[in-house]
Amino acid sequence: MQLNLHRLWIFMQVVEHHGFSAAAQKLYMSQPSVSNQVRKLEQSLRVPLIDRSGARTRPTAEGEVLAAYGKRVFLLADEAVAAVQQVSGLDSGRLLVGGSTTIGTYLLPPLLARYRELHPAIDCDVFVGNNEAVVERLLAGDIGIAVVAGTPTASQLVSETVLGERLVLIAGPRHPLASAGAAAGAAARPAVRPAVSPDELADCRFLLREPGSQTRELQEQVLDDWELRQVSRGDVWGPEALKQCVAAGLGVTLISEHAVVDDVCAGSLVVVPVTEPPRSRPVNLVSRRDRLLSPAERAFVDLLRTTDQWPRELPPASV
């Protein structure tokens, strides 16, 4: 009995996308063609792989076993490509790096620009999502390496702390916590703002990142540390939307210092010093334990390890 890898790949897409229609769109095939290929795979193995009885397509017990082995098969294929690429080194290739939302938005773009200067023959792509999405892609083998805030706990992954960052409390320029001179921009800001105590924040409305974000976990931890567990809260998806909501006066938030550099300089956001500042959090390089890194990925890792700070920092006068 031989396993047709093309049909196995189609079956894997049906499982991953929870249906024949979604898989067909992903594969640029018609739905009948996808169904036919999966049916032929079932016939060759003499077992049902997809449970078609319910409203939602899902693998049978046999299908779950095959899907688990399928992931290993295609992960091994990626490793084979990486091994072949080692022969040609960095003369050609592609680099795909994953990044949690804040890291992928504010750290990876300038870092990848430096990488391209060093290795112009390598095409660079980046996947950005919250920590859950990035870890899921890593475990599935869709991404070889990622840079995330915090430390993933999955046993299949290995993490290395490469940088650190801290959250800062920010408010809009018209918020009572902002000083009178903040709205006029960077030049008008006082050199030192008076720090507020956590008790003074009890009446504030805190806007928090979406569940699944590592920033959200840290925001909640800081509120616990400040004994503000009962404070008014709201959810906002993504750092850019979060900043816009704060600038509009809908509340305050805790956000990475590097996400607000331009906004603080422009005067649209104000950093509010706190007598008990949030603790720094680690920024980790993450990869699968069982995956061989390509030359392009190893070169990126080398560059990241030589980066002792993020490319941009808050102006000293704003804190």
N, C-alpha and C positions, 0 to 999 in steps of 0.2 A: 504494500500500500504506500503510495507516494502522496506527499502533501504539496498541493499547488500553492506556491507563495503568493501569486497574484490574487487568487481567490481568498487566501488567508488575509491579505491586506484589506480587501474589500470587506470581509467579515469583521475585521478589527474596526473599520470605520463605522460600520453599522452599530457595533457595541458602543464605541466612544460617543457617537452622536445620537444614540438612543432611537434609532429609526432608519428605515430604508430611504425615506425622502431626504432627510438631512444628509445622510451619507452620499446619496446621489448628487446633491448639490456640491458637496465638498469634492467629490471625485469627477465632476463634470460628466456624469453618466446619467442615463435615464433610470427611473426607478425600476422598471421591469428588468433592465440589464443587471442592476445590482441584486435584485431578488433572485434572478436566474443563476448568477454566479454563486451566491450563498447556498442556494438549493443544490447545485452541483457539488459544492464542498460537503454538504450534509450527506449526499448520496455516496460520495467517495469514502466518507468515514463511517457510513451506515448508522449515524446517530443524529437526532435533532439538535441543532445548535442554537436556534432562536425560538423563543416562546412567542408565538403569534396570537395567542388566545386572548390576551388582555388589551386594554386600551393603549398601553405603553409597551413598546418593543423592548425585550430584555433577553439576555442569554439564558439558556437552560443550564443545568448543573454541568453537563458536558461542555457547553459553550463557554462557561466561566473558566474551566480548566484550560481549554484551548486558547482563550484570550490571554491568560496568564503566561502561557508558553509563547504565544505570539509576540508579546511585549519583549520577552527575552530574545526571541529570534531577530527582531528588527533592531533591538539595541545592539546585538552582536554585529549586525550588518553595519551599523554606524561606526562601531569600533574598527571594523575591517577597513572602512573608508579612511578613518583617521590614521590607521597604521600605514596605509598606502601613501597618504599625503605626507607622512614623515620623510619619505624618500625625496620629495621635491621641496621640503622645508617650507619657507614662507614666500616662495616665488608665485604662488597662487593659492586660492582657497577662500573660505567664507567663515566669518566669526559671528555666532549668534550668542548674545549674552542676555540673560534674564535679569530683571531688576524689580524689587518691590517699588511701590508707586513713588515714594519720595526719592529713593535712590535712583530709580530709572529716569526720573524727570529732571533731577538737579545735579546728580553726580556723573552718571554714565555718558551723557552727550559730550561734555568737554573732555572726559577721559578717553572716549572713543576717537575724538578728533585728534588728540595727541597720539593715539595708537596708529591712526591712518597716516600721520606724518612719518612715523617710524616704519610702517609696513604698508605702503601705498597699493600694493598688489592684492591686498586682502579686502574683500567686501565685508562691511560691518552691518549687522542687523541687531535690533534690540527688542525684546519682549518686555512690556511693562504691565504689571498687575499687582493686586495686593498679595500679601505673603502666601495665602492659601492657594491662589492661582499659580504663583511661581513654583511653589513646592510641588503642586500637582504636575506641572509640566516637567520638572526635574525628574520626578519619580517615573513618569511615563517615557522618559528618554527623549522628549521633544526638545529639551534644552540641555546643553552639556554643562554649563557653568552659570552661576547667578550671583549677584551681589544683593544682599537683603539686610534690612534692619532687624536686629534680634537674631536668635539662634534657633533654627528649625529643630524639631525633636525626632523626626523620622529616623529610624535606625539605619536606613539605606543610604543616608546622606552623611557627608563629612563636612564640618564647618571650620573655618579659620578666621579669627578676628583680624581685620586689616585696618580698620579705622574706628573712630567713635564719633558720636554726634549728641547734641543735647536739644531738648525741647525748650522753647521760650514761650512766654505768655504774650499774646498780641491782642491789640484792640484797635478799633477804628479811631481816626483822629478826633472825632467828636464824642467819643465815649468818655464818661466821667473819669476813668482811670488814666486817660491820656492827658499829658501836660498841655497847658495853653498854647505853647509855641509849636506843638507837633504838627499842626495842620499845614503850616507854611512850608514844610519840606525839610530836607536834611540840613540846610544852612541855618535854619531858624531853630533847630532843636537844641535844648540845653545839653551841655556836655555830660551832666550826670542827672539822672532822674531819681527822685526819692523812691526807695523800694517799698512795696506794699507787703503786708503780712497776709497769710492765707485767710485769716479771720475777716479781712476787709473784702474778700472775694465771695462771701457767702450769698450775697444778693445778685451775683452775676449769673447770666445764662451762658453755659458752656456749650459750644458747638463741637461735636466729636466726629471723628472719621467713622466710616461704615464698619459694621462687624466683619471680622476676618482680616482687618488691617492690623499690622503690628503696632502702628501708631495709636490705634484705638486702645489696644491693651495697655500701652504705656500711659496714655491719657487717663484711663481709669485708675491705674496704679498711683499716678500723681495725685489725683483727687482723693484717693484713699489716704495717702500720706499726709495730705493737707486737712484730713478730716472733713471733707466736703462731699460725703457720700450722698447726701440728700439735695445737693444743689440742682437747680433747673438745668436740663440738658436737651440737646437736639442733635439729630444725625445729619451729616452732610457727606456725600460721596465724592472723594477725591480732594487733593490738596488745593487745586486751583479754585474749585467751587467753594471750598472752606474759606479761603482767603477773601473771595468776593463777598461772601456772606458777612464776614467780620468787618470788612471795609464799609459795607452798607449799614452797619450798626445793628445787626441781628444778634450779636453776642460776642463773646471772646473765645479764644481757643488756645490750645497748646500745640505747637507745630515746630518742625525742624528749623533750626536757626538758618539753614542754608536755603530754605524755601521762600524766605521773605526778604532777601538782600535787596533786590530791586524795589520792592514795595516800600521798604523802610526808607531807602534813599529818595524815593519819589514822594514820601509823605502820606501815602495812602494807608499805611499801617504803622502802628507804634508798638515797640517792644516795651513791655512793662516789667521792670525788675521786681523780683519777689525775694523776700528775706530768706525763704527756704527754696532755692532753685531746684528744678528737677534734676535727677541724676542722669549722667551720661549713659547712652545705650550703645552697645557694640554694633558695628557694621561688619557683616560676615561674608566671606567668599564661600560659596556652597557648591558642591558637586556630588555625584553619586560615587559611592565607594568602589563600585565594580566597573567604572567606566574609564577607558583610556582617553586622555585629553589629546586633542590634535595639536600640531605645532602652533597653529594660530591661537588656540585657547591657552597654551602654555606661555606664549609671548604676552598675552593679555594679563595672565596671572603675574608674570614677572613685573609688568608695568604697575599693576595695582599694588604690589608689595612695596614698591618704591615710592608710593604716594603717601606722604606723612600727614596730609591734611586735605580737606576738600578744596577745590579750585577757588572758591570765593568765601569770604567771611563777612559777617555783619560789621558795619562801620563802628569803630570804638565808641563814638559819641552817642550811639543809640542804646547802650546798655549801662 
